[in-house]
Amino acid sequence: MVTLCGGERDIGVESVPDDAAKLFGPFRLFFPLSVCVDPRRPQNCYVGCSISVQYWDSETDKVRLIAGGNAFGSQDGIGSRAQFSSVTGLVVTNAGDRMYLCDRINNQLRLIDLTTNDVTTIGDRTHFLMNDPFNLVFDRSPTAKPESALWITTDQCVVRFDIKSRSVTQSFGKLSNNKHKLSGVACTLSGHVIVSCVETHSIYVFDPTAPVRKGGFGELKLLAGGGTNLSDKWMDGSGGAVRFNRPCAIAITDCDRSLYIVYTGNARVRQMTLPQRFFV
């Protein structure tokens, strides 16, 4: 069952800056773009919006401001003093004390200290190699220290961002010189990284331990999809026989090795069973 639990109804604007409240009225979740469960209270969630990060409390059915909300921009600061321009991806540490997010239009990786709501910029265009950081996930490979690195999808490639050194340590993809808009990203327990591409209508996978080809980019391998003729906008199956229409977001469940795929072209959610080797 799907029910409305926040957004397009009057759920209070007491914590929104005055100018944002006047502009957006009761629609607190203005242009929501991403969501992340609160690991401390899994019934609640954080929502990344066009110019803000919000928190939805299931018990009170209220949304409160974490940061941003006053205008488009790229300013660091505490709470409403910070500015964003399209929060398209976010992830929270298991302790619930830090949030990392993609500020897409600003080409920035931002950090929010959730104990103080202080926003700082920890990565920018020079780190990402390409424009448009879209989504991110923690590196869950067996050799990685928990929550020490992020896999981030950008316009044409996927990069591994080391949080401590604030540097890119690996990059994969670069499908061609054209923009291919890699979007969704997920990391399996084996360390394989899976990404979706809205332009090639495909799901790719890569092994970070594989050799890097000439040019410094590791190779993406097709996992499913790849059709360019959208007369068949969706088709079940396996490998290259599968058809998607702009797969934009993906998520993994470890218990049954499922990959869930959301795509905009047909407004569908698809399920794909992943090989056992991705979870050992």
Secondary structure, 3 states (H helix, E strand, C coil): CCCCCCCCCCCCCCCCCHHHHHHHCCCCCCCCCEEEECCCCCCCEEEECCCEEEEEECCCCEEEEEEECCCECCCCEEHHHCCECCEEEEEECCCCCEEEEEECCCCEEEEEECCCCEEEEEECHHHHCCCCCCEEEECCCCCCCCCCEEEEECCCEEEEEECCCCEEEEEEECCCCCCCCEEEEEECCCCCEEEEECCCCEEEEECCCCCCCCCCCECCEEEEECCCCCCCCCECCCECCCECCCEEEEEEECCCCEEEEEECCCCEEEEEECCHHHHC
